[in-house]
Amino acid sequence: MIDSTHWVLSLQCDDRPGIVHAVTGAIATAQGNVTELQQFSSTDTGQFFMRVQVQSGFDRSVFEQAIAPIVRSLDAQWVLDYVGRRRRTLVLASTAGHCLNDLLYRQRAGLAPIAIAKIMANHPDLEDLASFYGIPFEHRAVTPDTKAAFEQAVLDTVAEYDIELVVLARYMQILSPRLCEALAGRAINIHHSFLPGFKGANPYRQAHSRGVKLIGATAHFVTEDLDEGPIIEQNVGRVDHTQPVSQLVAKGQELESRTLSEAVRLYAEHRVFLDGHRTVIFR
């Protein structure tokens, strides 16, 4: 639920002394009460990151007037938003429904601060699932000849719905460099954590045949480098020789679903910052 008196400010700038003092001083001057504050100085890039939640009776214009001179003096990238506002989201999917189902359930239960505006898929398999949750569903076959048209439809949807986040919920297609660039910093993908090993089809069967002891999942930003974008969230689970491939798949899907949903939550709550090829996560 949105609280119009509760704000979240996230900012990033070159590190220097006095940033926290300046920001919190401006908040205090505006009669704001800090309810949560996290900060980090990156010795690798010299960047400073800050996320602060503020509660007060003032409206957005008062907050902006108080904080704007500070962020201008810092030459900071900054975002001011309501705490709890649902981020407008587009989901891309294929045939596997576990990640999509988890996102849809969490949205309905109020556990994920997102508003899924539409689901686009290259197969029709998940239309019934989308219909159950009342989410518009669009299916278009993606082939080498139609891929460009599908990706343009994605960009058109992003513009039409003013999409803030695109989630690849086991969308089994490689995005073009053009689409990766257009969605840079606002598209999240999920995959199993066997990479770079066990590429291609049936990774869990390959892992089973090699007797792996740990399986996992990684959620990351989408970049032109396939499955190598900045990591947002990871999870692992232990397996052993007694478990057949079907159990590895089931456990892997649970890990994938949980990992993707957590990455989406962190992003939606303005807790994810890019620091070069890494991320800074305020939990």
Buried (B, 14 or more C-beta within 10 A) or exposed (E): EEEEBBBBBBBBBEBEEEBEEBBBEBBEEBEBEBEEBBBBBBEEBEBBBBBBBBBBEBEEEBBBEBBEEBBEEBEBEBEBBBBBBBBBBBBBBBEBBBBBBBBBBBBEEEEBBBBBBBBBBBBEBBBEBBEEBEBEBBBBEBEEEEBEEBBEBBBEBBEEBEBBBBBBBBBBBEBEEEBBEBBBEBBBBBBBBBEEEBEEEEBBBBBBEEEBEEBBBBBBBBBBEBBEBBBBBBBBBEBEEEBEBEBBBBBBBBBBBBBBBBBBBBBBBBBBBBBEBEBBBBE
